[in-house]
Structures are given as structure tokens and as C-alpha cells.
Amino acid sequence: MAEFRLETDRLILRGWRQEDVDPFMQALDTPDVMRWLGGSQPRSHYAAMQQTMAQMQADAGHCFWIMESRADGAILGFCGPRRGRHAGTPIYGEVELGWRLAASHWGRGLAKEAARAAIDWCRLNLPDRRVVAYTVPGNSASWGLMRALGMTRREEMDFDHPAFAQGHPLRRHIVYALDHPDGHPSPP
């Protein structure tokens, strides 16, 4: 079976490979990127992430795909859809759009470019009529991107993330959603 590949003007979104673990960790396990994600993680975290994403891609045909530069092949982060995994939360089973971008590439519109491509892919390939995304209230860059993508705040779907203990400052998560009843790609 051919490797999944989705291209934009500047990016390639593709499935994860074992050799992605170290360059992904090097580019993204930084204080700026991990600020809203619970802090720096050990290599074993990224190795497990690679295995999980590769299995999701094999099973479902989608995951948080590796985002690499078309210009030089550098790993810049990830972006893509997966099914919400947190049982007992309003996002469980929903098509969840996620992204993470190396801080050295912030402010260039790359996350938006990747997210638009992923949304278009979802509209054309999944039966779901919406995608959701979530973040912590303090991560204004993330929910700002959600708004820029045309997503709408869905307060009734907000939840306490089960990975964080009661009282942890990153426990509360806010949710945005984008309905796409027509099944057509998003406007440019």
C-alpha cells in the first residue's frame, strides 16, 4: 500500500515513520511548543506517539500526519484528523483536527495551510458533518487559528482533560467546531 501523502503549496502531510521520532522531538519538544501541552516529554513519549499515529493511519486512513517542508523535507510538526479518544468527554468519537508546529516556523501561515488541507481532506473522505478542535483557554494562538479556519466556539463541548489532575492549570479545555454540511472543500 502506498504511503499517504497530501501536498499543499509549501507542505507535505504524510504518515509517520520510525525515523521521524528524533527529528520530530528535536523540532517540537521545546519550551515554547510544549508550554500548553504539559511540558517537555521523554523520547519514549514520541516513540509511542509515532507508533500510535502509524497504527491510526493503518486502521483509519488518517491521523495527525507529519508535516514537512516541501522545500527541504524538514519535519515542521503535525496536522491532521483523528477520532477523539477521551471517553466520557464531548469530543469522544468526533473528528478531531489537531496540529503542532515548531516555534521556528510560527507566524508564516503554515499551520493554517496544513489545517485547511486537512479539513478539505475530511470533507471529501469522511462521512462526518463536522470537525472539532480543542485547546486550553490560555493558548490564544491555537484558538485564534480555529477562528481563522471558520470554526465556532462550542462552550457546551468544553471539558476537563483526563490527562491532567484536578486543579492543574491545563486541565480545562475549550472546543471549537466547523460544520460542513455540503461536503465541498473550504474556500481559499
N, C-alpha and C positions, 0 to 999 in steps of 0.2 A: 504494500500500500504506500502511495506517495505521501511524503510529509506535507502537513497542512502549511499553506503559505498564502498570506493576504498582503498585498502591496498597496502603499499609498505613494504620494509624490516623494516623500523623504524616508519612509519607514517600510520595514518588513515585519509583519506579525507572523509568528510561526510557533510550532510545537517545541516543547522543551527537550533538550538533550542532556545527557550526563555531564558533558564537558561545559555546560552553561553554569554550573554551580559556582565555581570560583570567580569567573568574571562578573556574574550577577551580584554575588556577595561583595566583591570589591567595589563595584559601582554604586550599590544601593544600601549597604549596611553602614550608613554614615549618620552622624547626629541629626543633620537636617532632615533627611528622608525618614528616619526612624522616630522622630520626635512624637508623632501622633500614633505610632504603632507599637509602643511599649518598649522602645529602646533597642540597642544592639542585640543581635542574636548570634549564637554559635553556628559554625559551619554545618553541624548536624541539622539545624533548623532548615537551612537552604537545601541540603541534600534531600530531606524529607519533602520539602516543597516541590523540588524537581520531580521526585517520584510520584507525588500526588497529582501534579499537573499533567505529567505524561500519561498517567492512568486515566485521568478525566478525559484527556484528548482521545485516547484509545476507545474509551467506553461511550462517550457522548458526542465526540466530534468537535468539542470546544473546551476551552479552559482560559485561564489568564495567560494568554500567549506571550512568549518572549517578544520584546520589541527591540529591533536592532536597526541601526542606521543603514540605509541603502548605500550611502557614500563610502563607508569603510567597514561595515559589518560589526561595528562595536555594539555590545549589548547596552541598551539605554534604560531598560526596565521591563515592565509587562503591561499588557492591556488585553482585555477580552471578557467574555461572558462565562459564567459558571452558575450552577444551581446553588441557591442559598443553602448553606449547610448547617445552620444553627437551629436545631429542633427547638420548638417552643417559642420561636420569635416570629414576627410577622413576615420576615423575608425568607423563611424556610421554604424551599422549593421554587421560589421565584427565580427568574433570570436576573442574576446579579452581575452588573458591569463593574469591573474593578480595574484599577490602574495604579502604577507606581513608576516614577521617573527619577532617574539620577539627578541630583541637585544641580550638577554642572550643565544640565540641559533645560532647566526651568526657564520660563519666560519666552520660549520660542514657538509656542503653539503645538508642540509635538504631542502632548497628552490629548489635546483636543482633536488633532488629526487622527490619532490612533483610535480614540473613543468613537468618533464619527464613523470610521471604517467598521469598527466592531458593532455599532448599532445597526448600520446598514446590513452587515452580515446577518445579524439576528433577525431583522425584518424579512430577509429573503430565505432564511434557513430554519427558523424555529417557529412553532405554531403559536407561541405566547404573544399576547397583545400588549405587553409592556416589559420594560426592563427597569430595574431598580438599582440604586447605588446608595452607599451609606458611608458616613464618616463621623468623627467626633465634632461637637459644636465648635470647638476652637480652631478647627482646620479650615479656615476661610478659603484657602486656595482650592481645596478639594470641592467644597460645596459651591464655590464660585464657578468651577468648571461644570458642575452639574447644572447650574443655572444657564451657563453659556451653551450647553447642549440642548436646552429647552426642557430640562427636567423640572418638575414641580415638587415643592416641599410637601411631604405626606406625614404630618405630625402623628396621625393615628397609627403609623407604622414604626415610629421610634421605639427603640428597645435598649435594654441593658445587655451589653455584650458578655456572653458567658465566659470568655477568656480572662476577664478582669474581675477581681474580687469586689464585693460590695464596698462602696466608699472610694474606690480607685478613681482618680480623675479622668481616666479614659474609658470608664465603663459605659456611660451614656452615649448612644449613637443616634444620629438623625438620618432620616431616609428621604430620598428624592426618587421620583418615578417619571418615566416617559412612556406615555401610551402611544401606540402606533397601530390604530385600527385598520389602516389601509394596506399595510404590508409593503409599502413602497419605500425606497431609500430616502434618507433625510435630505432636506435641501442643502445646497452648498453653503 
